[in-house]
Amino acid sequence: MPVSPCPCVFPLLLVVVPLLFLAKSRKAFRRAAAVSASVLAVLFLWVYVPGWVLMVQAHRGDAAAMYDMARWTENHDERLGAFVLWTVTPDVLGGYAWLERAAAQDYPPAVWLVGVRLKYGIHVPQPPNWREAAGNVFPQPARGQAEIDRSIRLGFQPPPDEERYYWQVYRR
């Protein structure tokens, strides 16, 4: 599996380059530090501004924005992880919460995806009174299939392979 050099090289450049300019002069150091801070600010804005825009739209009640917010919540940490030194994990339960909100408004793709996740137990919270094996997969096939059927009644055309769609399209 290829490993990105960005987590090591990029932060190192943001620190080392201004320090190299410090040896030349304080004015050059201040300019290099300003450039490094600007690059860092642009990077974080590039990662977080789309989520802020989606969050505003989602809080206004737009079901499509809620669906996109769920996707962004689950996937943006992985994009950020390519640039930072610490490990990041996707917030899949936070994404599921946004999906449930969109499904409550009968947004067909969200209803279908909630159904698929429940059917296979993929990144869903542990249901109350769970009596089967412990872990992080909680399949609920009857409840999930009911949601899938509801999405079809709402006019959603499901792809042929449910679980593959989740991993290759939604979580990309």
MODELLER restraints for C-alpha pairs under 7 A, 6 or more apart:
rsr = mdl.restraints
at = mdl.atoms
rsr.add(forms.Gaussian(group=physical.xy_distance, feature=features.Distance(at['CA:4:A'], at['CA:82:A']), mean=6.92, stdev=0.5))
rsr.add(forms.Gaussian(group=physical.xy_distance, feature=features.Distance(at['CA:6:A'], at['CA:82:A']), mean=6.23, stdev=0.5))
rsr.add(forms.Gaussian(group=physical.xy_distance, feature=features.Distance(at['CA:6:A'], at['CA:83:A']), mean=5.42, stdev=0.5))
rsr.add(forms.Gaussian(group=physical.xy_distance, feature=features.Distance(at['CA:7:A'], at['CA:82:A']), mean=5.92, stdev=0.5))
rsr.add(forms.Gaussian(group=physical.xy_distance, feature=features.Distance(at['CA:7:A'], at['CA:83:A']), mean=4.71, stdev=0.5))
rsr.add(forms.Gaussian(group=physical.xy_distance, feature=features.Distance(at['CA:7:A'], at['CA:84:A']), mean=4.98, stdev=0.5))
rsr.add(forms.Gaussian(group=physical.xy_distance, feature=features.Distance(at['CA:7:A'], at['CA:85:A']), mean=5.06, stdev=0.5))
rsr.add(forms.Gaussian(group=physical.xy_distance, feature=features.Distance(at['CA:8:A'], at['CA:85:A']), mean=6.64, stdev=0.5))
rsr.add(forms.Gaussian(group=physical.xy_distance, feature=features.Distance(at['CA:10:A'], at['CA:83:A']), mean=6.89, stdev=0.5))
rsr.add(forms.Gaussian(group=physical.xy_distance, feature=features.Distance(at['CA:14:A'], at['CA:36:A']), mean=5.21, stdev=0.5))
rsr.add(forms.Gaussian(group=physical.xy_distance, feature=features.Distance(at['CA:17:A'], at['CA:32:A']), mean=6.90, stdev=0.5))
rsr.add(forms.Gaussian(group=physical.xy_distance, feature=features.Distance(at['CA:18:A'], at['CA:29:A']), mean=5.19, stdev=0.5))
rsr.add(forms.Gaussian(group=physical.xy_distance, feature=features.Distance(at['CA:18:A'], at['CA:32:A']), mean=4.82, stdev=0.5))
rsr.add(forms.Gaussian(group=physical.xy_distance, feature=features.Distance(at['CA:18:A'], at['CA:33:A']), mean=5.28, stdev=0.5))
rsr.add(forms.Gaussian(group=physical.xy_distance, feature=features.Distance(at['CA:19:A'], at['CA:29:A']), mean=6.75, stdev=0.5))
rsr.add(forms.Gaussian(group=physical.xy_distance, feature=features.Distance(at['CA:21:A'], at['CA:28:A']), mean=5.46, stdev=0.5))
rsr.add(forms.Gaussian(group=physical.xy_distance, feature=features.Distance(at['CA:21:A'], at['CA:29:A']), mean=4.78, stdev=0.5))
rsr.add(forms.Gaussian(group=physical.xy_distance, feature=features.Distance(at['CA:21:A'], at['CA:32:A']), mean=6.89, stdev=0.5))
rsr.add(forms.Gaussian(group=physical.xy_distance, feature=features.Distance(at['CA:22:A'], at['CA:28:A']), mean=6.62, stdev=0.5))
rsr.add(forms.Gaussian(group=physical.xy_distance, feature=features.Distance(at['CA:22:A'], at['CA:29:A']), mean=4.60, stdev=0.5))
rsr.add(forms.Gaussian(group=physical.xy_distance, feature=features.Distance(at['CA:47:A'], at['CA:80:A']), mean=6.76, stdev=0.5))
rsr.add(forms.Gaussian(group=physical.xy_distance, feature=features.Distance(at['CA:51:A'], at['CA:69:A']), mean=6.85, stdev=0.5))
rsr.add(forms.Gaussian(group=physical.xy_distance, feature=features.Distance(at['CA:51:A'], at['CA:72:A']), mean=6.61, stdev=0.5))
rsr.add(forms.Gaussian(group=physical.xy_distance, feature=features.Distance(at['CA:54:A'], at['CA:65:A']), mean=5.84, stdev=0.5))
rsr.add(forms.Gaussian(group=physical.xy_distance, feature=features.Distance(at['CA:54:A'], at['CA:69:A']), mean=5.69, stdev=0.5))
rsr.add(forms.Gaussian(group=physical.xy_distance, feature=features.Distance(at['CA:55:A'], at['CA:69:A']), mean=6.48, stdev=0.5))
rsr.add(forms.Gaussian(group=physical.xy_distance, feature=features.Distance(at['CA:57:A'], at['CA:65:A']), mean=5.89, stdev=0.5))
rsr.add(forms.Gaussian(group=physical.xy_distance, feature=features.Distance(at['CA:58:A'], at['CA:65:A']), mean=4.98, stdev=0.5))
rsr.add(forms.Gaussian(group=physical.xy_distance, feature=features.Distance(at['CA:58:A'], at['CA:66:A']), mean=4.75, stdev=0.5))
rsr.add(forms.Gaussian(group=physical.xy_distance, feature=features.Distance(at['CA:63:A'], at['CA:102:A']), mean=4.70, stdev=0.5))
rsr.add(forms.Gaussian(group=physical.xy_distance, feature=features.Distance(at['CA:63:A'], at['CA:105:A']), mean=6.44, stdev=0.5))
rsr.add(forms.Gaussian(group=physical.xy_distance, feature=features.Distance(at['CA:63:A'], at['CA:107:A']), mean=6.07, stdev=0.5))
rsr.add(forms.Gaussian(group=physical.xy_distance, feature=features.Distance(at['CA:66:A'], at['CA:98:A']), mean=5.66, stdev=0.5))
rsr.add(forms.Gaussian(group=physical.xy_distance, feature=features.Distance(at['CA:66:A'], at['CA:99:A']), mean=6.66, stdev=0.5))
rsr.add(forms.Gaussian(group=physical.xy_distance, feature=features.Distance(at['CA:66:A'], at['CA:101:A']), mean=7.00, stdev=0.5))
rsr.add(forms.Gaussian(group=physical.xy_distance, feature=features.Distance(at['CA:66:A'], at['CA:102:A']), mean=5.48, stdev=0.5))
rsr.add(forms.Gaussian(group=physical.xy_distance, feature=features.Distance(at['CA:67:A'], at['CA:98:A']), mean=6.59, stdev=0.5))
rsr.add(forms.Gaussian(group=physical.xy_distance, feature=features.Distance(at['CA:67:A'], at['CA:99:A']), mean=5.60, stdev=0.5))
rsr.add(forms.Gaussian(group=physical.xy_distance, feature=features.Distance(at['CA:67:A'], at['CA:102:A']), mean=5.95, stdev=0.5))
rsr.add(forms.Gaussian(group=physical.xy_distance, feature=features.Distance(at['CA:67:A'], at['CA:110:A']), mean=6.11, stdev=0.5))
rsr.add(forms.Gaussian(group=physical.xy_distance, feature=features.Distance(at['CA:69:A'], at['CA:98:A']), mean=6.73, stdev=0.5))
rsr.add(forms.Gaussian(group=physical.xy_distance, feature=features.Distance(at['CA:70:A'], at['CA:95:A']), mean=3.93, stdev=0.5))
rsr.add(forms.Gaussian(group=physical.xy_distance, feature=features.Distance(at['CA:70:A'], at['CA:96:A']), mean=6.47, stdev=0.5))
rsr.add(forms.Gaussian(group=physical.xy_distance, feature=features.Distance(at['CA:70:A'], at['CA:98:A']), mean=5.00, stdev=0.5))
rsr.add(forms.Gaussian(group=physical.xy_distance, feature=features.Distance(at['CA:70:A'], at['CA:99:A']), mean=5.73, stdev=0.5))
rsr.add(forms.Gaussian(group=physical.xy_distance, feature=features.Distance(at['CA:71:A'], at['CA:95:A']), mean=6.30, stdev=0.5))
rsr.add(forms.Gaussian(group=physical.xy_distance, feature=features.Distance(at['CA:71:A'], at['CA:170:A']), mean=6.75, stdev=0.5))
rsr.add(forms.Gaussian(group=physical.xy_distance, feature=features.Distance(at['CA:73:A'], at['CA:91:A']), mean=6.02, stdev=0.5))
rsr.add(forms.Gaussian(group=physical.xy_distance, feature=features.Distance(at['CA:73:A'], at['CA:94:A']), mean=6.70, stdev=0.5))
rsr.add(forms.Gaussian(group=physical.xy_distance, feature=features.Distance(at['CA:73:A'], at['CA:95:A']), mean=5.32, stdev=0.5))
rsr.add(forms.Gaussian(group=physical.xy_distance, feature=features.Distance(at['CA:74:A'], at['CA:90:A']), mean=4.94, stdev=0.5))
rsr.add(forms.Gaussian(group=physical.xy_distance, feature=features.Distance(at['CA:74:A'], at['CA:91:A']), mean=5.04, stdev=0.5))
rsr.add(forms.Gaussian(group=physical.xy_distance, feature=features.Distance(at['CA:74:A'], at['CA:92:A']), mean=5.01, stdev=0.5))
rsr.add(forms.Gaussian(group=physical.xy_distance, feature=features.Distance(at['CA:74:A'], at['CA:95:A']), mean=5.45, stdev=0.5))
rsr.add(forms.Gaussian(group=physical.xy_distance, feature=features.Distance(at['CA:75:A'], at['CA:90:A']), mean=6.08, stdev=0.5))
rsr.add(forms.Gaussian(group=physical.xy_distance, feature=features.Distance(at['CA:75:A'], at['CA:171:A']), mean=6.46, stdev=0.5))
rsr.add(forms.Gaussian(group=physical.xy_distance, feature=features.Distance(at['CA:77:A'], at['CA:88:A']), mean=5.98, stdev=0.5))
rsr.add(forms.Gaussian(group=physical.xy_distance, feature=features.Distance(at['CA:77:A'], at['CA:89:A']), mean=6.29, stdev=0.5))
rsr.add(forms.Gaussian(group=physical.xy_distance, feature=features.Distance(at['CA:77:A'], at['CA:90:A']), mean=5.44, stdev=0.5))
rsr.add(forms.Gaussian(group=physical.xy_distance, feature=features.Distance(at['CA:78:A'], at['CA:88:A']), mean=6.78, stdev=0.5))
rsr.add(forms.Gaussian(group=physical.xy_distance, feature=features.Distance(at['CA:78:A'], at['CA:89:A']), mean=6.94, stdev=0.5))
rsr.add(forms.Gaussian(group=physical.xy_distance, feature=features.Distance(at['CA:78:A'], at['CA:90:A']), mean=6.53, stdev=0.5))
rsr.add(forms.Gaussian(group=physical.xy_distance, feature=features.Distance(at['CA:81:A'], at['CA:87:A']), mean=6.46, stdev=0.5))
rsr.add(forms.Gaussian(group=physical.xy_distance, feature=features.Distance(at['CA:81:A'], at['CA:88:A']), mean=5.81, stdev=0.5))
rsr.add(forms.Gaussian(group=physical.xy_distance, feature=features.Distance(at['CA:92:A'], at['CA:123:A']), mean=6.05, stdev=0.5))
rsr.add(forms.Gaussian(group=physical.xy_distance, feature=features.Distance(at['CA:93:A'], at['CA:123:A']), mean=6.37, stdev=0.5))
rsr.add(forms.Gaussian(group=physical.xy_distance, feature=features.Distance(at['CA:93:A'], at['CA:124:A']), mean=6.41, stdev=0.5))
rsr.add(forms.Gaussian(group=physical.xy_distance, feature=features.Distance(at['CA:93:A'], at['CA:125:A']), mean=6.71, stdev=0.5))
rsr.add(forms.Gaussian(group=physical.xy_distance, feature=features.Distance(at['CA:96:A'], at['CA:124:A']), mean=6.75, stdev=0.5))
rsr.add(forms.Gaussian(group=physical.xy_distance, feature=features.Distance(at['CA:99:A'], at['CA:110:A']), mean=5.59, stdev=0.5))
rsr.add(forms.Gaussian(group=physical.xy_distance, feature=features.Distance(at['CA:99:A'], at['CA:114:A']), mean=6.60, stdev=0.5))
rsr.add(forms.Gaussian(group=physical.xy_distance, feature=features.Distance(at['CA:100:A'], at['CA:114:A']), mean=6.72, stdev=0.5))
rsr.add(forms.Gaussian(group=physical.xy_distance, feature=features.Distance(at['CA:102:A'], at['CA:110:A']), mean=5.90, stdev=0.5))
rsr.add(forms.Gaussian(group=physical.xy_distance, feature=features.Distance(at['CA:103:A'], at['CA:110:A']), mean=5.03, stdev=0.5))
rsr.add(forms.Gaussian(group=physical.xy_distance, feature=features.Distance(at['CA:103:A'], at['CA:111:A']), mean=4.47, stdev=0.5))
rsr.add(forms.Gaussian(group=physical.xy_distance, feature=features.Distance(at['CA:108:A'], at['CA:151:A']), mean=4.95, stdev=0.5))
rsr.add(forms.Gaussian(group=physical.xy_distance, feature=features.Distance(at['CA:108:A'], at['CA:154:A']), mean=5.96, stdev=0.5))
rsr.add(forms.Gaussian(group=physical.xy_distance, feature=features.Distance(at['CA:108:A'], at['CA:155:A']), mean=6.91, stdev=0.5))
rsr.add(forms.Gaussian(group=physical.xy_distance, feature=features.Distance(at['CA:108:A'], at['CA:156:A']), mean=5.47, stdev=0.5))
rsr.add(forms.Gaussian(group=physical.xy_distance, feature=features.Distance(at['CA:109:A'], at['CA:156:A']), mean=6.57, stdev=0.5))
rsr.add(forms.Gaussian(group=physical.xy_distance, feature=features.Distance(at['CA:111:A'], at['CA:147:A']), mean=6.04, stdev=0.5))
rsr.add(forms.Gaussian(group=physical.xy_distance, feature=features.Distance(at['CA:111:A'], at['CA:148:A']), mean=6.80, stdev=0.5))
rsr.add(forms.Gaussian(group=physical.xy_distance, feature=features.Distance(at['CA:111:A'], at['CA:151:A']), mean=5.42, stdev=0.5))
rsr.add(forms.Gaussian(group=physical.xy_distance, feature=features.Distance(at['CA:112:A'], at['CA:147:A']), mean=6.23, stdev=0.5))
rsr.add(forms.Gaussian(group=physical.xy_distance, feature=features.Distance(at['CA:112:A'], at['CA:148:A']), mean=4.80, stdev=0.5))
rsr.add(forms.Gaussian(group=physical.xy_distance, feature=features.Distance(at['CA:112:A'], at['CA:151:A']), mean=5.17, stdev=0.5))
rsr.add(forms.Gaussian(group=physical.xy_distance, feature=features.Distance(at['CA:114:A'], at['CA:147:A']), mean=6.96, stdev=0.5))
rsr.add(forms.Gaussian(group=physical.xy_distance, feature=features.Distance(at['CA:115:A'], at['CA:144:A']), mean=3.93, stdev=0.5))
rsr.add(forms.Gaussian(group=physical.xy_distance, feature=features.Distance(at['CA:115:A'], at['CA:145:A']), mean=5.96, stdev=0.5))
rsr.add(forms.Gaussian(group=physical.xy_distance, feature=features.Distance(at['CA:115:A'], at['CA:147:A']), mean=4.55, stdev=0.5))
rsr.add(forms.Gaussian(group=physical.xy_distance, feature=features.Distance(at['CA:115:A'], at['CA:148:A']), mean=4.91, stdev=0.5))
rsr.add(forms.Gaussian(group=physical.xy_distance, feature=features.Distance(at['CA:116:A'], at['CA:144:A']), mean=5.93, stdev=0.5))
rsr.add(forms.Gaussian(group=physical.xy_distance, feature=features.Distance(at['CA:116:A'], at['CA:148:A']), mean=6.83, stdev=0.5))
rsr.add(forms.Gaussian(group=physical.xy_distance, feature=features.Distance(at['CA:116:A'], at['CA:162:A']), mean=6.56, stdev=0.5))
rsr.add(forms.Gaussian(group=physical.xy_distance, feature=features.Distance(at['CA:117:A'], at['CA:123:A']), mean=6.80, stdev=0.5))
rsr.add(forms.Gaussian(group=physical.xy_distance, feature=features.Distance(at['CA:117:A'], at['CA:124:A']), mean=6.69, stdev=0.5))
rsr.add(forms.Gaussian(group=physical.xy_distance, feature=features.Distance(at['CA:118:A'], at['CA:124:A']), mean=6.63, stdev=0.5))
rsr.add(forms.Gaussian(group=physical.xy_distance, feature=features.Distance(at['CA:118:A'], at['CA:139:A']), mean=5.80, stdev=0.5))
rsr.add(forms.Gaussian(group=physical.xy_distance, feature=features.Distance(at['CA:118:A'], at['CA:140:A']), mean=5.28, stdev=0.5))
rsr.add(forms.Gaussian(group=physical.xy_distance, feature=features.Distance(at['CA:118:A'], at['CA:141:A']), mean=6.55, stdev=0.5))
rsr.add(forms.Gaussian(group=physical.xy_distance, feature=features.Distance(at['CA:118:A'], at['CA:143:A']), mean=6.79, stdev=0.5))
rsr.add(forms.Gaussian(group=physical.xy_distance, feature=features.Distance(at['CA:118:A'], at['CA:144:A']), mean=4.58, stdev=0.5))
rsr.add(forms.Gaussian(group=physical.xy_distance, feature=features.Distance(at['CA:119:A'], at['CA:139:A']), mean=5.48, stdev=0.5))
rsr.add(forms.Gaussian(group=physical.xy_distance, feature=features.Distance(at['CA:119:A'], at['CA:140:A']), mean=5.05, stdev=0.5))
rsr.add(forms.Gaussian(group=physical.xy_distance, feature=features.Distance(at['CA:119:A'], at['CA:141:A']), mean=4.00, stdev=0.5))
rsr.add(forms.Gaussian(group=physical.xy_distance, feature=features.Distance(at['CA:119:A'], at['CA:143:A']), mean=6.94, stdev=0.5))
rsr.add(forms.Gaussian(group=physical.xy_distance, feature=features.Distance(at['CA:119:A'], at['CA:144:A']), mean=4.17, stdev=0.5))
rsr.add(forms.Gaussian(group=physical.xy_distance, feature=features.Distance(at['CA:119:A'], at['CA:145:A']), mean=6.24, stdev=0.5))
rsr.add(forms.Gaussian(group=physical.xy_distance, feature=features.Distance(at['CA:120:A'], at['CA:139:A']), mean=4.85, stdev=0.5))
rsr.add(forms.Gaussian(group=physical.xy_distance, feature=features.Distance(at['CA:120:A'], at['CA:140:A']), mean=6.89, stdev=0.5))
rsr.add(forms.Gaussian(group=physical.xy_distance, feature=features.Distance(at['CA:120:A'], at['CA:141:A']), mean=6.72, stdev=0.5))
rsr.add(forms.Gaussian(group=physical.xy_distance, feature=features.Distance(at['CA:121:A'], at['CA:137:A']), mean=4.94, stdev=0.5))
rsr.add(forms.Gaussian(group=physical.xy_distance, feature=features.Distance(at['CA:121:A'], at['CA:138:A']), mean=4.31, stdev=0.5))
rsr.add(forms.Gaussian(group=physical.xy_distance, feature=features.Distance(at['CA:121:A'], at['CA:139:A']), mean=3.57, stdev=0.5))
rsr.add(forms.Gaussian(group=physical.xy_distance, feature=features.Distance(at['CA:121:A'], at['CA:140:A']), mean=6.30, stdev=0.5))
rsr.add(forms.Gaussian(group=physical.xy_distance, feature=features.Distance(at['CA:122:A'], at['CA:137:A']), mean=5.93, stdev=0.5))
rsr.add(forms.Gaussian(group=physical.xy_distance, feature=features.Distance(at['CA:123:A'], at['CA:137:A']), mean=6.72, stdev=0.5))
rsr.add(forms.Gaussian(group=physical.xy_distance, feature=features.Distance(at['CA:124:A'], at['CA:138:A']), mean=6.74, stdev=0.5))
rsr.add(forms.Gaussian(group=physical.xy_distance, feature=features.Distance(at['CA:126:A'], at['CA:138:A']), mean=6.16, stdev=0.5))
